[in-house]
């Protein structure tokens, strides 16, 4: 038998034939990225059901020197969980590790398998009278392991932080097939290097996250949503300061959307609400959460909106008066990526900037792109409260997707050079994967890259963990 055949035979002994997928029809759903931009090849797709099986598989991969590509819900946007075209790697799907292991409402923690769907965790927390605040568009299909591997953000970062801030402990299988159990639900633990933070955001290049202890919070008594219209991003920044001054920690959402974003949603999803009769330059979706009462939240929001109107920061606003209206306003925001996908291909940028620089960045970069690619459409939206923009570029009317995507490198260079010049980051919450690896090498300092490579070499000397990603 060949080495590959020996390896696959060992995997079948460990998992059973049904969970070692090698036929094209079976492996296809695991090999194409969510945006349908790239399809890789794999020696097999492996589907373990326990942490011990993950460890055994990694010991086999180390023995036969087979590369491993960990995968959760396959909702990533930077080719981080897709194998390359060589066909020598295995995809290790964590989807069968999907149990909620424990929920402690007093300690306000939930311990989960890495393959748990994010929405399942939210629902389990809610059933126990708690809140798990991580929320993003793919929450019905993404897994907590993938969220941790990319340090996902979402719409509530302003109040609760990224996934890293929501995690208290991890369980990780090393490239050598050993299980590190760090599932401690402690808020304070200063006993050496913080290994938890090392694995979060590492995109499976240092080991495989198989379990996690996540923080829970009290359920708010009320959540109130409003949509405000204003002329420019500069007005949105002034509104953010006003809302933070008036509302403090009650401000849990602050989402910026350009006029073109809502125009695109209206074109692709005409059944969704249109809150304003006239178009405005920018919109902000606001959410306030109150630990006191709905009346308190409404009073706080209406007073803040009134102050913003008086200061001429906003031109108009609507406040949701029911759960259905609130969901309708949020659907406008959540349907932007779907509207983009239906309208055609676009070049995505998941960037972060110092909040004070965002208006200037948008003005300068919009002008640079219009000069270089006249007529290009700018789909700019994101989590303004934490400085994260999804700054996407769509083709001019009449240009084919193929012709437009031929300019991807040039467009990325313009955007990322501006991000770097403003002191920002080329990846806020999507990760680096294979898609941004060359850009990372351009903008990271040589010393940072050297230190990152030293960590990779120390933990994964065979370079079998998600090779070709990040570094």
C-alpha positions, -999 to 999 in steps of 0.1 A, spaced: 0 0 0 11 36 -6 17 60 22 -16 78 14 -35 45 14 -19 35 47 -29 69 62 -65 67 49 -68 31 62 -56 43 96 -82 71 95 -110 47 87 -99 25 116 -102 56 138 -134 71 126 -153 45 106 -157 44 68 -187 67 68 -167 96 83 -137 94 59 -150 111 27 -130 106 -5 -156 106 -33 -160 139 -51 -197 141 -45 -192 138 -7 -162 161 -4 -175 189 -27 -194 209 0 -162 212 20 -139 224 -8 -155 256 -21 -154 288 -2 -186 306 8 -181 333 -18 -177 307 -45 -144 322 -55 -121 291 -51 -124 254 -50 -95 234 -35 -87 197 -35 -83 173 -6 -70 138 0 -100 133 22 -126 150 44 -124 137 80 -154 140 104 -144 131 140 -171 131 167 -149 134 198 -119 153 210 -100 120 214 -107 112 177 -93 146 167 -62 139 187 -58 105 172 -62 119 137 -36 146 143 -12 119 156 -17 101 123 -12 133 103 20 139 122 32 103 115 25 105 78 32 142 75 -2 150 60 -13 187 61 -45 194 81 -71 221 72 -95 226 101 -130 237 91 -161 247 110 -192 261 92 -172 271 61 -185 306 62 -151 323 61 -143 350 36 -105 348 32 -99 311 22 -88 302 57 -106 269 59 -103 257 22 -74 235 11 -51 245 -18 -52 228 -52 -24 202 -44 -48 176 -30 -24 164 -4 -42 179 27 -71 166 46 -100 188 57 -108 181 93 -144 191 99 -154 199 135 -192 198 126 -199 166 146 -184 181 178 -215 201 185 -225 196 221 -231 221 248 -211 206 276 -222 228 305 -240 260 314 -233 278 347 -258 307 352 -241 317 385 -206 319 370 -223 331 338 -204 307 315 -212 282 289 -188 254 279 -193 242 243 -178 220 216 -160 239 188 -186 227 163 -215 243 180 -235 266 157 -234 302 171 -272 305 170 -275 273 191 -253 288 218 -274 320 217 -306 300 221 -292 279 250 -281 310 268 -315 326 263 -333 295 276 -312 299 308 -322 336 311 -288 347 299 -273 365 269 -245 353 247 -239 386 228 -218 375 198 -240 381 167 -231 382 130 -248 375 97 -237 339 95 -248 330 130 -272 303 117 -243 283 101 -210 295 115 -194 276 145 -179 289 176 -146 272 168 -144 292 136 -154 324 154 -126 318 178 -101 309 151 -107 342 134 -115 363 164 -149 372 149 -165 406 157 -201 412 147 -226 439 157 -222 440 194 -184 446 197 -190 482 208 -204 469 241 -191 433 246 -159 431 225 -147 406 199 -148 368 204 -115 370 222 -130 391 249 -159 366 253 -137 336 258 -124 325 292 -108 291 284 -100 268 256 -94 231 248 -69 226 220 -54 196 202 -18 203 193 -2 193 160 14 164 178 -20 151 189 -19 161 225 -49 176 242 -44 208 262 -74 213 285 -76 250 295 -114 250 301 -112 272 332 -141 296 337 -119 322 355 -120 359 350 -85 362 365 -57 337 359 -22 351 357 -2 319 358 22 324 329 18 329 292 -18 333 280 -20 303 257 -57 310 251 -50 343 234 -23 326 213 -48 302 197 -76 327 193 -72 344 159 -46 319 147 -69 304 121 -60 268 129 -23 273 121 -11 264 156 -35 237 167 -72 228 166 -97 244 190 -121 217 201 -139 233 231 -143 267 248 -157 284 279 -176 315 269 -189 344 289 -226 350 294 -243 382 304 -277 392 320 -305 395 295 -313 431 290 -348 442 300 -353 459 267 -336 466 233 -346 496 213 -336 502 177 -335 534 156 -323 544 121 -308 579 118 -301 596 85 -273 622 80 -253 639 53 -218 623 58 -195 600 78 -182 630 97 -217 636 110 -219 599 120 -188 602 140 -202 633 159 -234 613 165 -213 584 179 -197 608 204 -230 622 214 -246 588 219 -217 576 240 -219 607 261 -257 603 266 -261 566 268 -228 551 280 -227 513 281 -264 511 270 -253 518 234 -248 483 221 -250 488 183 -238 516 160 -238 505 124 -228 528 95 -244 523 60 -239 544 30 -268 555 8 -256 531 -20 -258 502 5 -295 508 11 -302 515 -26 -286 481 -33 -308 464 -7 -339 481 -20 -331 469 -56 -324 433 -46 -350 429 -17 -379 453 -25 -400 436 2 -379 451 30 -390 484 46 -380 518 32 -379 540 63 -373 573 46 -391 589 16 -359 607 6 -324 595 1 -297 607 25 -259 604 23 -254 581 52 -274 561 77 -267 548 112 -285 519 128 -286 524 166 -294 499 193 -298 506 230 -300 479 256 -314 487 291 -310 468 323 -338 488 338 -369 489 316 -382 495 281 -395 530 292 -360 539 303 -345 528 270 -371 547 250 -366 578 271 -328 576 267 -329 571 230 -355 597 223 -336 623 243 -304 615 224 -321 616 190 -336 650 200 -302 664 210 -288 651 177 -315 668 157 -311 700 176 -273 700 169 -280 693 132 -260 660 134 -288 641 117 -315 650 92 -342 625 101 -347 594 123 -372 566 129 -375 547 162 -388 511 161 -420 508 181 -423 470 180 -401 439 177 -412 435 141 -401 470 132 -368 465 150 -362 433 131 -371 451 98 -345 478 105 -318 452 113 -327 433 81 -317 463 61 -282 461 76 -280 423 75 -291 421 38 -263 443 25 -239 413 20 -267 393 4 -276 422 -19 -240 425 -30 -238 387 -37 -270 389 -58 -259 420 -77 -226 404 -88 -190 400 -77 -173 426 -56 -139 431 -40 -142 430 -2 -121 448 24 -125 441 61 -105 469 76 -102 487 109 -91 523 116 -88 547 145 -124 558 148 -114 595 146 -98 589 111 -128 571 94 -144 601 77 -111 612 63 -102 577 51 -135 573 33 -132 607 16 -96 601 5 -100 565 -6 -133 571 -24 -115 598 -44 -85 576 -52 -106 547 -64 -128 570 -85 -97 584 -101 -82 550 -109 -114 532 -118 -141 557 -128 -176 547 -121 -168 520 -96 -194 515 -69 -184 518 -33 -204 497 -8 -192 510 26 -208 498 58 -197 484 91 -193 486 128 -185 523 132 -184 521 170 -154 499 170 -137 513 139 -144 483 116 -155 491 80 -165 467 53 -152 488 24 -163 469 -7 -158 479 -43 -182 468 -70 -178 472 -108 -190 502 -128 -224 497 -145 -218 476 -177 -185 461 -167 -183 423 -165 -174 406 -132 -144 390 -150 -130 423 -163 -135 439 -129 -119 412 -109 -88 415 -131 -82 448 -112 -84 432 -78 -47 435 -69 -46 472 -80 -78 480 -60 -65 461 -29 -33 481 -31 -50 514 -32 -73 506 -3 -47 488 19 -21 516 13 -46 541 26 -55 519 55 -18 515 64 -13 553 60 -41 560 84 -26 536 110 -52 509 105 -54 471 99 -61 452 67 -81 426 86 -106 435 114 -126 403 119 -123 380 88 -87 369 93 -59 366 68 -63 331 54 -47 325 20 -63 356 5 -45 383 24 -12 365 31 8 386 6 -7 418 19 2 408 55 38 404 44 37 439 29 23 458 59 35 439 89 70 449 102 98 424 96 102 419 133 65 411 138 67 385 110 98 370 125 82 366 159 51 351 143 72 326 124 91 317 155 58 308 173 47 288 143 80 269 142 79 262 179 44 248 180 41 232 146 77 223 135 63 200 107 42 228 93 12 205 90 -14 229 105 -33 248 78 -1 254 58 -1 284 34 -24 304 57 -14 337 74 24 331 68 
